[in-house]
C-alpha cells in the first residue's frame, strides 16, 4: 500500500527528522522540518526541498499538510486528502448519532437532508434512514418533493413538509435551509461536535480524520468498522 505523507513544520532550531509508522496496513511517512524565524529563506527552501524529495522518493503523493508552512501543498507538488466521500457515505450513521446526542431514541425525530442536487449519497442516506426515523425532510430544489413521495411509497415514511422542521439537518452542499443540529458533509465537513472513529485502530487524534478518509478510500475499513462519538469523548480504554 502506498504511503501517506505528513509534513511537520517547526519554527525552532533543530535538524529535522523522518519517521515511518504503520496504522493498520497504512504506512505514514512523517517528515519534520525545523526552520526558526531567524533562518534565511534560502536555507528554509533548501530544507523544504530535502523533505519534499524524501517524500517523493518514498512514493508519497497524498500529504497531510501543516497550516504554518510557508509553501502550499500544491506548490510542493502533492495532493491533499479529501474527507467528503467518507462523511457522505456515513451520513446516516452521523445523523442517528446526532439524534442520540440530543436524547432522541431510534424511531423518533425528524432529519432534514439538504442538497443542491439529488445525488447518489443523499439518496442512499435517505433510504437507510427511512426505517429508523419518524420523518424525513428532503430539501432538494425541483426534485425533493417527488423523491419524498417515492420514499413514502417504498417505505411508508410520512412526507414531512418544511414547516414541520427537524431535529437534525444533514447538508450535502451549501445553500438551503437548516434545522436543529447541523452536519455539513461537504468540502471540509463540519459535524457539530461529532466525529467518526475506528475503535479497532489506534489513530493519533490530530491525524484521525485524514487517515480514516484514506483507509475508507482504499477499502481497508468499512462502515461497520466505524463509530460516531462526541468530540469530547475520550479515546482508548480507561
C-alpha positions, 0 to 999 in steps of 0.5 A: 500500500502506498504511503501517506505523507505528513509534513511537520513544520517547526519554527525552532532550531533543530535538524529535522527528522523522518519517521515511518509508522504503520496504522493498520496496513497504512504506512505514514511517512512523517517528515519534520522540518525545523526552520526558526524565524531567524533562518534565511529563506534560502536555507528554509527552501533548501530544507523544504526541498530535502523533505519534499524529495524524501517524500517523493522518493518514498512514493508519497503523493497524498500529504497531510499538510501543516497550516504554518508552512510557508509553501502550499501543498500544491506548490510542493507538488502533492495532493491533499486528502479529501474527507467528503466521500467518507462523511457522505457515505456515513451520513446516516450513521452521523445523523442517528448519532446526532439524534442520540446526542440530543436524547432522541431514541431510534424511531423518533425525530425528524432529519432534514437532508439538504442538497443542491442536487439529488445525488447518489449519497443523499439518496442512499442516506435517505433510504437507510434512514427511512426505517429508523426515523419518524420523518424525513425532510428532503430539501432538494430544489425541483426534485425533493418533493417527488423523491419524498413521495417515492420514499413514502411509497417504498417505505411508508415514511410520512412526507414531512413538509418544511414547516414541520422542521427537524431535529437534525439537518444533514447538508450535502452542499451549501445553500438551503435551509437548516434545522436543529443540529447541523452536519455539513458533509461537504468540502471540509465537513463540519459535524457539530461536535461529532466525529467518526472513529475506528475503535479497532485502530489506534489513530493519533487524534490530530491525524484521525480524520485524514487517515480514516478518509484514506483507509475508507478510500482504499477499502481497508475499513468499512462502515461497520468498522466505524463509530460516531462519538462526541468530540469530547469523548475520550479515546482508548480504554480507561 
